[in-house]
Amino acid sequence: METRGLEPVPDGERTGRVRTLFPTWAAANMTVLLLTMGAGLIVFSGLNLWQVLVVATAAPAIGYGLVGVVSIAGARGGAPGLALSRAVFGQRGNLLPGALIWIARWGWETVNAVTGTYALLAVGRLLFGARPSTALIVSVLLAFVASSYLVSGLGVDALRVCCTWSAYLFGGFSVLVLIHLGIDTRWRAALARPAGPLALMVAGVGTLAAGGISWVPSGPDFTRYLPRTASVRPVVGATVGGALLVFLPLVVMGAVMAIATPDLAVSNDPVAFIGALLPDWISVPYLLIAVVGMVLINAMSLYSAGFTAQTLGFRIPRAWAVGVNAAISLLLGGLLMLVASSFLDSFVSFLTLLAVTFSAWIGVFGVDQLRGRTYVAAALLDPTPSSAYWYTRGFAVPAVAAWGTGLVVGLLFTGVEWFSGPLATTWIGRNGLGWAATIAVSGALYALLPRPGIPRTGPGDGAR
């Protein structure tokens, strides 16, 4: 069990390897929600297969490219992402984006838990004809969240091992599904579909990239055990490569499934079409392995959420901090499954808002990296006025101002089913690019504002 919390990893314990990021980010995308999103590109956006292929390639390159770039901060500072951002926003200022990101993670973990529960219920329906009831839904959801908590509670080594083996298994069965679909699909009709509007391609890239963007603040959490000498190019390459390996085939598979049975893409159950289009000997083990993947996605999110809770002042061990988010995702997951009328609409709306929420932090933190930030280990862990990262009453005013401004501007361009900003009907808003506007505004404003004084370091203070 990993017992280290926010404290930076000493150089002598930096035994990680860049290649471990490949299966880590492959596992972060092993979710049947990508099948659902691929189906949505066909049914709702009206794209053809060639356009889906472009969208499914561009989205992870953008989203996980940002993950890889920000992840290098973990190797430089040896601490989780939201602990490192104390150096950017100040000890108190960091509480603002930290609290918002922590709350946003509740939604991400809830969506993961609900999708995994749907997959397990689908297996029960295929094998035993079991019909979902309130008691069954709650029991399966509880088992899923408990499994996620177990893996995340053990820590980074358990996550690495589980991610590696599940990536192999999921990849193998995905090949079987692709072969089966390749044989059964009427390719002439599928490839003859007319092209959809370019604007909906752009919107599709924006929506699908949001999933990767939501992982950006967590990137340093999985690179803090890398040697300080790790370079940007291999880190970005392993991150994007692992994500693309799973992301691309899943989105395309979902699109092909939707061509055969378009009505299934609008089902309230996001995995309903798997059992309907695949024989039981493929769909049952595939769904079970997909559940393992979704457990790991949830475990990775809970792992990062535990650090975020600690940065907010929860003075409890890391494993207990993880448990707080696990309990919240259990409660919200039950509400979503028993109350929500449309899973896909709720999911797309959530992704859109999630991307804007995380992007304000990304713009400021990314520019701060480009300025050559170095980290003082002792100051990261000191939340008192004596900390080198106290700045002005605990706030790095330029960073907080840039973050807040970017967040507001992004929300102005955002329109979802339960919220619509006044600029949501503009080109940026219609194409789901509120997150891009957020990054641009927060990053540009922070680059223009004066930077707080760089703290001086002395012997024995843990400076890096």
Summary of the structure (lengths in Angstrom):
residues: 464
radius of gyration: 21.6
end to end distance: 26.9
largest distance: 70.8
contacts: 1778
relative contact order: 0.19
helix: 72%
strand: 2%
